[in-house]
Amino acid sequence: MSLLAVSREPAPAPPQLLGFQCALAPHRSPSRRPELLSVPLEDLRPTQMAVGMRAVAAKREKVERRAKSTRKLRRFLENRPIPAVRGPNDDFFILDHHHLSLALLKSDVDEAFINVVGDLSHLPRKRFLQKMASLGLLHAYDGHGRPVSPTKLPESLNDLRSDIYRDLAWSVREAGGFAKTGKPYAEFRWADFFRTRITRSTVRRDFDYAHDRAMWLARSREAVRMPGYIGR
């Protein structure tokens, strides 16, 4: 499905974009209405290695409920613009909404709206990756939480791998275990927090039990310095 036109009155920048805008363009007003571009999903470049596949499936259900109406789907996506940085070769490197983007692609949606929050296209690839890393706008870790070279980042959304702890973090946030923040890749911090406290075999064998355990951990004093911590 193609999004034929951009709305003449795009929605105000949602809160989750503010952290990216402040990192890349501190001189811009965060409340400024974004200029949305409609871009083929196959052309978007991830800035992380893995996603939670349960989260992707849940977002896919939301997408497919709206996909029967181009108008409803377009409005849904206008309200969820994907923050992106223009990089070498004018590629768009997305900073958030990897789960939504993959869900759209799996639902046979061709395009999505992006909000370009920075332009680093003048940099050669190596310096671009270094700059993005220094700004905290890459999450170069594999599905087991192990660091990898930024040059190993996926070339496309379809190359994203599964991280079951990212699903655990998503599940806990959805249940109110912690609050969503504007900090880039905050939920990966939670994924790594749970990764060191709940065994992988437990998450695979009994996700519901792992979720309950993670909810308790998220509200414990162990998590007091985590982004979005709300305590008990």
N, C-alpha and C positions, 0 to 999 in steps of 0.2 A: 504494500500500500504506500502510495506517495503522498506527501503533504504538499498540496498544490500552492499554498500561499502563506506568507507570514502575516499574522494579525497586524492591523494598522496601529493597534494600541496594546503592545506587549505588556504583560504583567510586571509589577515592580520586582526587582531582584530579590529572590527568596533568601532567608537568613543563611542557609547553608553555603551560599556563594561568598559571603563576606570575608571569610578567612582566606580564600584564594585571592580575592581582589586586594585585600590589604597586603598580602605577601608580594604580589606582582605590580600593583599600581596604587601605592598609598596616597597619591595625589588625587585620585578619583573619588568622587562621592559615592559611598556604598549604596545610597538610596536612589541613585540615578537609574532610570529605566534601561534595561539592557537592550541592545540591538541584536535581535535574534536572527541567526542564519539557519536555513534548512540544508542539512548536509547528509549525504549517503552514509548510513551506518557502517558499511563496509570500508569506508575511508577513515574512520576514526581510529586513533592509536591509543591503546591502553597505557596507563602509567603504573600499573600494578600487575602482578603475576597471576593472582588467584582471586576467586570469588566464592561466596557460599551458594551452592546450587539449590538449597532449599529456598533461600531468599530469591533467587532468580525465578524459580517456579511460582512463588507467591506473586511476584510482580508480573509474571507472564499471565496469570489469571486476571489481574486487574486490567492489563492491556487488552486481552482478548474480549473482555466484557464491553470494551469501548470500540473495538476495532470494526464493528459492523457499521459504525457511523464515522465518516471522515471528520465531520465537525466536532464530535465529542472527543475523538482521539486527538485532533489538533489542539483543542483547548486543554486537554489533559497534559499534553507535551509542552505547550506554551507555558504552563504553570510549573514545569519541571525542566527548565533549560539545563543543558549539560555544560558545565564550565570547562573551557578548553584554552589551551595555549597554542598559538600558531608557532610551529617549529620549522626546522629545516625542510626544504622542498615544499613549503606551505602546507605541511601535514598538520592536522589538528590532534593534539595530545590531550585527552580528556582527563580531568582531575577528580571527577566524582561521577556518580550514577553509572558505574560500571555494571551493576546488577540490572538496572533498568535497561541500559543499552543492549546487553546480551539478551534480555527477555524480549525486547522489541525485535531483535534480529531473528530469534527463534520463533517469533510470531509472524514472520514474513512481512514485517514493516520495513520499508526501504530507507526511510529518512527519519531524522530527529532534529530538534532545534538545539543549537548550541549558543552559548554566550561566550565570546572571546574575551577573556579577562587579562590576557597578556600577549605580547608579540615578541618572540625571541627568534624569529625566522632568519635574522641576520647572522646568527651564530652557526659555525660548523657543528656537525653532529656531536662530536666529542665534547666541545665546550658547552653545547646546549644541554647535554645530559648532566654535566658537572654543575651547571647553573641551576637546573631544576632540582638536583639533589641538594645543593646548598640551601635552597629555599624550602626544602622539605616537601617538594611537590612530586616526588617519586616514592613508590613503595616497592623497592627491589628485593622482595623476599618470596620464596617459593611457597607451595601449598603446605609445607611443613614448618614454615616460619624461619627458614634458613636464608641468610643473605646471598644474593647472586649479583653478578655484574649488571649494571643498568643496561648494558648493550644486549642483555638476554631478555629484555622486556618483550612481550608478545607483539607481533606485527599487526594483529587484528583481534577483534573481540572474540572470534571463534577459537582463538588460541589460549584463552583464559583457562586456568586449571581450577580444580576444586580444593577448598580449604574448609574442613569440617568445623574448625574453631571459629572461622569467620561466620559460619551459620549459627554457631552457639552465641556469638556476640550479637548477631542480628535478632535471634530469638529472645535474648534477655532484654535488649532495648525495646523490642515490640511489647514485651510484658511489663515495661516500666521499671526495669532494674537499674537503668541509668538513662540520662537525658541525652538527646542528640545535640551536638555542638557544631560550631562552624569550623572546627579545627580539621585540617586535612588528615585523612586516614585514621581518625580517632578510634573507629571501631576495630581496626587492626591492633591497636594497643590493647583493647579489651580481649581480642582473640588471643594475643600472646600472653595476657594475664591469666586467662583460663587454661592456656596450653601448658603452663608450668604447674598447674594445680589439679587438673583433671586429666586422667590418662586417655590417650587416643582410643584404646580398646573400649573404655567406658562410653565414650561419645558414640562410637560405632555400634556398640551392642545395645545401649539403652539411652537414646537421645533424650527422652523425657526425664529420666533420672539425672542425666548430666545437666539438663536445663535447670532443674530444681536446685542442684548443687551450685551451679553458676549464679543463680539468682541470690542465693545466700552469700556467696563470695562477693558479688557486686555491691552488696549493702553492708559488708563487713568493714572493719577498720583497715584491713589489708588493702582495700581499694580506695582509700581516702584521697590519694593523689591522682587518681585516674580522671580523665576528662569526662565531664557529665555526671560525676559521682553525686548521688542524692542521699545516700545513707538509708537509715531505717525510717 
